[in-house]
């Protein structure tokens, strides 16, 4: 284990980016469980209908 107490090196931006993406989609990211062996996160996104898609207003060239 390194001095920082982490086995995997990194900048720590992954969870911040995941949380931002979740919020932009109307969802959440939270800590579901934490122990000395690791942490589990829960990502929740709103349910959409199976046919829901965004439409582009651009006309074909």
Biopython code that builds the backbone (N, CA, C, O; Angstrom):
import numpy as np
from Bio.PDB.StructureBuilder import StructureBuilder

atoms = [
    (1, "UNK", "N", (0.846, -1.176, 0.000)),
    (1, "UNK", "CA", (0.000, 0.000, 0.000)),
    (1, "UNK", "C", (0.894, 1.242, 0.000)),
    (1, "UNK", "O", (1.945, 1.246, 0.641)),
    (2, "UNK", "N", (0.494, 2.272, -0.698)),
    (2, "UNK", "CA", (1.291, 3.492, -0.799)),
    (2, "UNK", "C", (1.114, 4.370, 0.435)),
    (2, "UNK", "O", (0.309, 4.070, 1.317)),
    (3, "UNK", "N", (1.871, 5.448, 0.482)),
    (3, "UNK", "CA", (1.773, 6.389, 1.607)),
    (3, "UNK", "C", (0.387, 6.996, 1.754)),
    (3, "UNK", "O", (-0.052, 7.290, 2.866)),
    (4, "UNK", "N", (-0.306, 7.185, 0.629)),
    (4, "UNK", "CA", (-1.629, 7.798, 0.683)),
    (4, "UNK", "C", (-2.680, 6.829, 1.208)),
    (4, "UNK", "O", (-3.819, 7.225, 1.454)),
    (5, "UNK", "N", (-2.300, 5.536, 1.386)),
    (5, "UNK", "CA", (-3.251, 4.562, 1.892)),
    (5, "UNK", "C", (-4.074, 3.914, 0.793)),
    (5, "UNK", "O", (-5.006, 3.160, 1.073)),
    (6, "UNK", "N", (-3.734, 4.206, -0.453)),
    (6, "UNK", "CA", (-4.481, 3.661, -1.590)),
    (6, "UNK", "C", (-3.624, 2.662, -2.343)),
    (6, "UNK", "O", (-2.435, 2.889, -2.565)),
    (7, "UNK", "N", (-4.234, 1.559, -2.731)),
    (7, "UNK", "CA", (-3.513, 0.549, -3.493)),
    (7, "UNK", "C", (-3.467, 0.895, -4.978)),
    (7, "UNK", "O", (-2.542, 0.494, -5.684)),
    (8, "UNK", "N", (-4.448, 1.627, -5.442)),
    (8, "UNK", "CA", (-4.537, 1.983, -6.852)),
    (8, "UNK", "C", (-4.246, 3.477, -6.992)),
    (8, "UNK", "O", (-4.954, 4.298, -6.410)),
    (9, "UNK", "N", (-3.219, 3.836, -7.753)),
    (9, "UNK", "CA", (-2.907, 5.263, -7.909)),
    (9, "UNK", "C", (-3.948, 5.968, -8.773)),
    (9, "UNK", "O", (-4.571, 5.345, -9.633)),
    (10, "UNK", "N", (-4.131, 7.226, -8.550)),
    (10, "UNK", "CA", (-5.069, 8.009, -9.352)),
    (10, "UNK", "C", (-5.197, 9.408, -8.798)),
    (10, "UNK", "O", (-4.637, 9.739, -7.753)),
    (11, "UNK", "N", (-5.943, 10.222, -9.518)),
    (11, "UNK", "CA", (-6.111, 11.613, -9.106)),
    (11, "UNK", "C", (-7.344, 11.834, -8.244)),
    (11, "UNK", "O", (-7.490, 12.898, -7.643)),
    (12, "UNK", "N", (-8.236, 10.847, -8.172)),
    (12, "UNK", "CA", (-9.429, 10.995, -7.354)),
    (12, "UNK", "C", (-10.565, 11.720, -8.043)),
    (12, "UNK", "O", (-11.525, 12.106, -7.377)),
    (13, "UNK", "N", (-10.496, 11.918, -9.336)),
    (13, "UNK", "CA", (-11.536, 12.644, -10.058)),
    (13, "UNK", "C", (-12.691, 11.755, -10.524)),
    (13, "UNK", "O", (-13.756, 12.267, -10.869)),
    (14, "UNK", "N", (-12.502, 10.452, -10.542)),
    (14, "UNK", "CA", (-13.506, 9.533, -11.076)),
    (14, "UNK", "C", (-14.873, 9.673, -10.444)),
    (14, "UNK", "O", (-15.872, 9.784, -11.155)),
    (15, "UNK", "N", (-14.942, 9.670, -9.125)),
    (15, "UNK", "CA", (-16.235, 9.769, -8.454)),
    (15, "UNK", "C", (-16.870, 11.133, -8.638)),
    (15, "UNK", "O", (-18.090, 11.234, -8.768)),
    (16, "UNK", "N", (-16.066, 12.180, -8.650)),
    (16, "UNK", "CA", (-16.608, 13.524, -8.879)),
    (16, "UNK", "C", (-17.234, 13.616, -10.266)),
    (16, "UNK", "O", (-18.299, 14.210, -10.435)),
    (17, "UNK", "N", (-16.571, 13.029, -11.251)),
    (17, "UNK", "CA", (-17.122, 13.040, -12.611)),
    (17, "UNK", "C", (-18.384, 12.194, -12.697)),
    (17, "UNK", "O", (-19.356, 12.597, -13.338)),
    (18, "UNK", "N", (-18.383, 11.029, -12.062)),
    (18, "UNK", "CA", (-19.580, 10.169, -12.058)),
    (18, "UNK", "C", (-20.760, 10.880, -11.409)),
    (18, "UNK", "O", (-21.888, 10.809, -11.898)),
    (19, "UNK", "N", (-20.490, 11.567, -10.302)),
    (19, "UNK", "CA", (-21.562, 12.283, -9.606)),
    (19, "UNK", "C", (-22.130, 13.403, -10.485)),
    (19, "UNK", "O", (-23.343, 13.604, -10.538)),
    (20, "UNK", "N", (-21.259, 14.115, -11.159)),
    (20, "UNK", "CA", (-21.694, 15.201, -12.040)),
    (20, "UNK", "C", (-22.539, 14.660, -13.193)),
    (20, "UNK", "O", (-23.585, 15.225, -13.513)),
    (21, "UNK", "N", (-22.093, 13.576, -13.812)),
    (21, "UNK", "CA", (-22.842, 12.962, -14.914)),
    (21, "UNK", "C", (-24.199, 12.464, -14.421)),
    (21, "UNK", "O", (-25.214, 12.646, -15.093)),
    (22, "UNK", "N", (-24.212, 11.835, -13.247)),
    (22, "UNK", "CA", (-25.479, 11.357, -12.675)),
    (22, "UNK", "C", (-26.448, 12.514, -12.475)),
    (22, "UNK", "O", (-27.620, 12.418, -12.840)),
    (23, "UNK", "N", (-25.960, 13.607, -11.895)),
    (23, "UNK", "CA", (-26.837, 14.768, -11.655)),
    (23, "UNK", "C", (-27.350, 15.375, -12.960)),
    (23, "UNK", "O", (-28.508, 15.787, -13.040)),
    (24, "UNK", "N", (-26.501, 15.431, -13.973)),
    (24, "UNK", "CA", (-26.932, 15.976, -15.264)),
    (24, "UNK", "C", (-28.045, 15.140, -15.891)),
    (24, "UNK", "O", (-28.838, 15.650, -16.683)),
    (25, "UNK", "N", (-28.102, 13.869, -15.538)),
    (25, "UNK", "CA", (-29.142, 12.975, -16.051)),
    (25, "UNK", "C", (-30.299, 12.816, -15.066)),
    (25, "UNK", "O", (-31.177, 11.976, -15.265)),
    (26, "UNK", "N", (-30.299, 13.618, -14.011)),
    (26, "UNK", "CA", (-31.384, 13.570, -13.037)),
    (26, "UNK", "C", (-31.234, 12.452, -12.022)),
    (26, "UNK", "O", (-32.214, 12.061, -11.388)),
    (27, "UNK", "N", (-30.030, 11.932, -11.856)),
    (27, "UNK", "CA", (-29.802, 10.831, -10.935)),
    (27, "UNK", "C", (-28.934, 11.223, -9.758)),
    (27, "UNK", "O", (-28.652, 12.399, -9.532)),
    (28, "UNK", "N", (-28.517, 10.212, -9.014)),
    (28, "UNK", "CA", (-27.683, 10.439, -7.838)),
    (28, "UNK", "C", (-26.575, 9.390, -7.763)),
    (28, "UNK", "O", (-26.679, 8.317, -8.358)),
    (29, "UNK", "N", (-25.534, 9.710, -7.037)),
    (29, "UNK", "CA", (-24.455, 8.781, -6.713)),
    (29, "UNK", "C", (-24.225, 8.910, -5.223)),
    (29, "UNK", "O", (-23.997, 10.011, -4.723)),
    (30, "UNK", "N", (-24.282, 7.792, -4.505)),
    (30, "UNK", "CA", (-24.126, 7.848, -3.055)),
    (30, "UNK", "C", (-23.305, 6.675, -2.565)),
    (30, "UNK", "O", (-23.142, 5.678, -3.269)),
    (31, "UNK", "N", (-22.787, 6.801, -1.349)),
    (31, "UNK", "CA", (-22.065, 5.712, -0.700)),
    (31, "UNK", "C", (-23.108, 4.745, -0.159)),
    (31, "UNK", "O", (-23.934, 5.119, 0.674)),
    (32, "UNK", "N", (-23.073, 3.498, -0.633)),
    (32, "UNK", "CA", (-24.017, 2.490, -0.171)),
    (32, "UNK", "C", (-23.460, 1.720, 1.026)),
    (32, "UNK", "O", (-24.206, 1.356, 1.935)),
    (33, "UNK", "N", (-22.143, 1.471, 1.024)),
    (33, "UNK", "CA", (-21.510, 0.747, 2.129)),
    (33, "UNK", "C", (-20.023, 1.065, 2.133)),
    (33, "UNK", "O", (-19.425, 1.319, 1.087)),
    (34, "UNK", "N", (-19.438, 1.047, 3.317)),
    (34, "UNK", "CA", (-18.011, 1.314, 3.435)),
    (34, "UNK", "C", (-17.431, 0.457, 4.552)),
    (34, "UNK", "O", (-18.017, 0.330, 5.628)),
    (35, "UNK", "N", (-16.275, -0.126, 4.279)),
    (35, "UNK", "CA", (-15.585, -0.929, 5.281)),
    (35, "UNK", "C", (-14.092, -0.818, 5.042)),
    (35, "UNK", "O", (-13.655, -0.118, 4.129)),
    (36, "UNK", "N", (-13.308, -1.507, 5.859)),
    (36, "UNK", "CA", (-11.865, -1.471, 5.678)),
    (36, "UNK", "C", (-11.434, -2.211, 4.411)),
    (36, "UNK", "O", (-10.287, -2.079, 3.985)),
    (37, "UNK", "N", (-12.330, -2.982, 3.805)),
    (37, "UNK", "CA", (-12.011, -3.712, 2.575)),
    (37, "UNK", "C", (-12.410, -2.955, 1.319)),
    (37, "UNK", "O", (-12.057, -3.373, 0.216)),
    (38, "UNK", "N", (-13.136, -1.852, 1.457)),
    (38, "UNK", "CA", (-13.524, -1.067, 0.293)),
    (38, "UNK", "C", (-14.845, -0.352, 0.491)),
    (38, "UNK", "O", (-15.467, -0.433, 1.550)),
    (39, "UNK", "N", (-15.256, 0.346, -0.545)),
    (39, "UNK", "CA", (-16.481, 1.131, -0.509)),
    (39, "UNK", "C", (-17.341, 0.766, -1.710)),
    (39, "UNK", "O", (-16.833, 0.573, -2.815)),
    (40, "UNK", "N", (-18.646, 0.674, -1.486)),
    (40, "UNK", "CA", (-19.601, 0.405, -2.551)),
    (40, "UNK", "C", (-20.422, 1.655, -2.773)),
    (40, "UNK", "O", (-20.943, 2.248, -1.829)),
    (41, "UNK", "N", (-20.534, 2.054, -4.043)),
    (41, "UNK", "CA", (-21.313, 3.226, -4.407)),
    (41, "UNK", "C", (-22.560, 2.791, -5.158)),
    (41, "UNK", "O", (-22.557, 1.768, -5.843)),
    (42, "UNK", "N", (-23.630, 3.574, -5.026)),
    (42, "UNK", "CA", (-24.889, 3.277, -5.700)),
    (42, "UNK", "C", (-25.213, 4.418, -6.666)),
    (42, "UNK", "O", (-25.321, 5.576, -6.263)),
    (43, "UNK", "N", (-25.365, 4.077, -7.929)),
    (43, "UNK", "CA", (-25.732, 5.035, -8.970)),
    (43, "UNK", "C", (-27.198, 4.814, -9.289)),
    (43, "UNK", "O", (-27.603, 3.700, -9.623)),
    (44, "UNK", "N", (-27.999, 5.870, -9.187)),
    (44, "UNK", "CA", (-29.419, 5.793, -9.483)),
    (44, "UNK", "C", (-29.738, 6.794, -10.586)),
    (44, "UNK", "O", (-29.414, 7.977, -10.484)),
    (45, "UNK", "N", (-30.376, 6.303, -11.636)),
    (45, "UNK", "CA", (-30.801, 7.152, -12.749)),
    (45, "UNK", "C", (-32.297, 7.022, -12.919)),
    (45, "UNK", "O", (-32.852, 5.964, -12.624)),
    (46, "UNK", "N", (-32.979, 8.072, -13.389)),
    (46, "UNK", "CA", (-34.426, 7.990, -13.568)),
    (46, "UNK", "C", (-34.784, 6.976, -14.656)),
    (46, "UNK", "O", (-34.061, 6.810, -15.639)),
    (47, "UNK", "N", (-35.897, 6.315, -14.455)),
    (47, "UNK", "CA", (-36.379, 5.338, -15.428)),
    (47, "UNK", "C", (-37.033, 6.084, -16.591)),
    (47, "UNK", "O", (-37.779, 7.042, -16.386)),
    (48, "UNK", "N", (-36.748, 5.639, -17.797)),
    (48, "UNK", "CA", (-37.377, 6.226, -18.980)),
    (48, "UNK", "C", (-38.097, 5.132, -19.739)),
    (48, "UNK", "O", (-37.805, 3.950, -19.561)),
    (49, "UNK", "N", (-39.031, 5.519, -20.580)),
    (49, "UNK", "CA", (-39.725, 4.523, -21.394)),
    (49, "UNK", "C", (-38.759, 3.968, -22.424)),
    (49, "UNK", "O", (-37.822, 4.654, -22.832)),
    (50, "UNK", "N", (-38.978, 2.739, -22.845)),
    (50, "UNK", "CA", (-38.046, 2.068, -23.750)),
    (50, "UNK", "C", (-37.941, 2.772, -25.099)),
    (50, "UNK", "O", (-36.926, 2.633, -25.781)),
    (51, "UNK", "N", (-38.949, 3.513, -25.493)),
    (51, "UNK", "CA", (-38.915, 4.196, -26.783)),
    (51, "UNK", "C", (-38.464, 5.640, -26.704)),
    (51, "UNK", "O", (-38.462, 6.341, -27.716)),
    (52, "UNK", "N", (-38.083, 6.099, -25.524)),
    (52, "UNK", "CA", (-37.686, 7.500, -25.362)),
    (52, "UNK", "C", (-36.340, 7.756, -26.022)),
    (52, "UNK", "O", (-35.346, 7.099, -25.712)),
    (53, "UNK", "N", (-36.321, 8.708, -26.925)),
    (53, "UNK", "CA", (-35.083, 9.120, -27.586)),
    (53, "UNK", "C", (-35.161, 10.614, -27.846)),
    (53, "UNK", "O", (-36.245, 11.184, -27.971)),
    (54, "UNK", "N", (-34.002, 11.233, -27.925)),
    (54, "UNK", "CA", (-33.988, 12.647, -28.262)),
    (54, "UNK", "C", (-33.977, 12.772, -29.784)),
    (54, "UNK", "O", (-33.403, 11.938, -30.484)),
    (55, "UNK", "N", (-34.606, 13.803, -30.271)),
    (55, "UNK", "CA", (-34.657, 14.022, -31.718)),
    (55, "UNK", "C", (-33.781, 15.199, -32.104)),
    (55, "UNK", "O", (-33.760, 16.228, -31.428)),
    (56, "UNK", "N", (-33.074, 15.035, -33.177)),
    (56, "UNK", "CA", (-32.239, 16.099, -33.673)),
    (56, "UNK", "C", (-33.074, 16.993, -34.598)),
    (56, "UNK", "O", (-33.884, 16.506, -35.386)),
    (57, "UNK", "N", (-32.860, 18.308, -34.484)),
    (57, "UNK", "CA", (-33.605, 19.229, -35.334)),
    (57, "UNK", "C", (-32.811, 19.588, -36.589)),
    (57, "UNK", "O", (-33.296, 20.329, -37.444)),
    (58, "UNK", "N", (-31.599, 19.064, -36.696)),
    (58, "UNK", "CA", (-30.783, 19.357, -37.861)),
    (58, "UNK", "C", (-31.329, 18.616, -39.087)),
    (58, "UNK", "O", (-31.716, 17.450, -39.004)),
    (59, "UNK", "N", (-31.351, 19.302, -40.202)),
    (59, "UNK", "CA", (-31.830, 18.656, -41.431)),
    (59, "UNK", "C", (-30.660, 17.982, -42.139)),
    (59, "UNK", "O", (-29.518, 18.428, -42.022)),
    (60, "UNK", "N", (-30.949, 16.893, -42.883)),
    (60, "UNK", "CA", (-29.870, 16.192, -43.582)),
    (60, "UNK", "C", (-29.229, 17.086, -44.646)),
    (60, "UNK", "O", (-29.899, 17.919, -45.255)),
    (61, "UNK", "N", (-27.950, 16.905, -44.856)),
    (61, "UNK", "CA", (-27.200, 17.723, -45.823)),
    (61, "UNK", "C", (-27.470, 17.287, -47.237)),
    (61, "UNK", "O", (-26.923, 17.866, -48.176)),
]
sb = StructureBuilder()
sb.init_structure("model")
sb.init_model(0)
sb.init_chain("A")
sb.init_seg("    ")
for serial, (resi, resn, name, xyz) in enumerate(atoms, 1):
    if name == "N":
        sb.init_residue(resn, " ", resi, " ")
    sb.init_atom(name, np.array(xyz, "f"), 0.0, 1.0, " ", f" {name:<3s}", serial, name[0])
structure = sb.get_structure()
